[in-house]
Amino acid sequence: PNLSMSKAHSLCRVDTLTFSRLGGAAAPYMIVSLFDDLVKTKDVALVRGEVFTDRLSKSDSSKLLVDLKKWYLGAERNYDLLIRFNERPSEFQLDEILRQS
């Protein structure tokens, strides 16, 4: 099991068990940063991914980034599931995400 945390324009992926033991000191698997400075003038945002390959393979990190784009930006985005995950986690059902992935 894993947990994704978002803060400002960055997202960190960490192991859930490690996070429950160490909190914010848990080492991330991957950090994704979004730079949206050019959105208003050029209609483009830059994304930077930092992968810790001793914890997450390049292949898995690529899939994760594709899934993040799909869930937040793509035609398949489902804000209801994202809002439930972030704001009402007791109502969030992981099985729903797995069925749609």
C-alpha positions as CSV (number, residue, x, y, z in Angstrom):
1,P,0.0,0.0,0.0
2,N,1.1,3.5,-0.8
3,L,0.1,7.0,0.0
4,S,0.4,10.1,-2.1
5,M,0.7,13.5,-0.5
6,S,0.3,16.8,-2.3
7,K,1.6,20.1,-1.1
8,A,1.4,23.3,-3.2
9,H,2.7,22.2,-6.6
10,S,4.5,19.0,-5.6
11,L,3.3,15.5,-5.0
12,C,5.3,12.8,-3.1
13,R,4.7,9.1,-3.2
14,V,5.6,7.2,-0.1
15,D,5.0,3.8,1.4
16,T,1.9,3.8,3.7
17,L,3.5,1.7,6.4
18,T,6.6,3.8,6.5
19,F,4.6,6.9,6.6
20,S,2.5,5.6,9.5
21,R,5.7,5.0,11.5
22,L,7.7,8.0,10.5
23,G,5.2,10.6,9.3
24,G,6.8,13.4,7.3
25,A,10.3,11.9,7.8
26,A,9.3,8.9,5.5
27,A,11.5,8.8,2.4
28,P,9.6,9.3,-0.9
29,Y,9.6,6.9,-3.8
30,M,9.0,9.7,-6.3
31,I,8.5,13.5,-6.2
32,V,6.5,15.2,-9.0
33,S,6.7,19.0,-9.3
34,L,4.4,21.1,-11.4
35,F,5.6,24.5,-12.7
36,D,2.6,26.4,-13.9
37,D,4.3,29.8,-14.5
38,L,3.7,29.6,-18.2
39,V,0.1,28.5,-18.1
40,K,-1.4,32.0,-18.5
41,T,1.0,33.2,-21.2
42,K,1.8,30.0,-23.1
43,D,-0.9,27.6,-22.1
44,V,1.7,25.0,-21.0
45,A,2.8,23.6,-17.6
46,L,6.2,21.9,-17.0
47,V,6.4,18.7,-15.0
48,R,9.5,17.4,-13.3
49,G,9.7,13.9,-11.8
50,E,12.4,12.8,-9.4
51,V,12.5,9.0,-9.0
52,F,14.3,7.1,-6.3
53,T,15.1,4.0,-8.2
54,D,16.1,2.0,-5.1
55,R,12.5,2.2,-4.1
56,L,10.5,2.5,-7.4
57,S,11.4,1.3,-10.9
58,K,11.5,3.7,-13.8
59,S,8.8,1.7,-15.5
60,D,6.5,2.0,-12.4
61,S,7.2,5.7,-12.1
62,S,6.3,6.2,-15.7
63,K,3.0,4.4,-15.2
64,L,2.4,6.5,-12.1
65,L,2.9,9.7,-13.9
66,V,0.6,8.6,-16.8
67,D,-2.1,7.7,-14.2
68,L,-1.7,11.0,-12.4
69,K,-2.2,12.9,-15.7
70,K,-5.2,10.7,-16.5
71,W,-6.8,11.2,-13.2
72,Y,-6.2,15.0,-12.9
73,L,-6.1,16.2,-16.5
74,G,-7.4,13.5,-18.9
75,A,-10.8,12.9,-20.3
76,E,-11.1,10.0,-17.7
77,R,-10.6,12.3,-14.8
78,N,-13.0,11.7,-11.9
79,Y,-12.9,14.6,-9.5
80,D,-15.5,13.0,-7.2
81,L,-13.1,10.2,-6.4
82,L,-10.2,12.6,-5.9
83,I,-12.3,14.8,-3.6
84,R,-13.4,11.8,-1.6
85,F,-9.8,10.6,-1.3
86,N,-8.6,14.0,-0.1
87,E,-11.5,15.4,1.9
88,R,-13.6,12.4,3.0
89,P,-11.2,9.4,3.1
90,S,-13.6,7.3,5.1
91,E,-15.9,7.3,2.0
92,F,-13.0,6.5,-0.4
93,Q,-13.0,3.0,-1.9
94,L,-9.8,1.8,-3.4
95,D,-11.6,-0.9,-5.3
96,E,-13.3,1.9,-7.4
97,I,-9.9,3.2,-8.5
98,L,-8.6,-0.3,-9.3
99,R,-11.7,-1.0,-11.4
100,Q,-11.2,2.2,-13.4
101,S,-7.4,1.9,-13.8
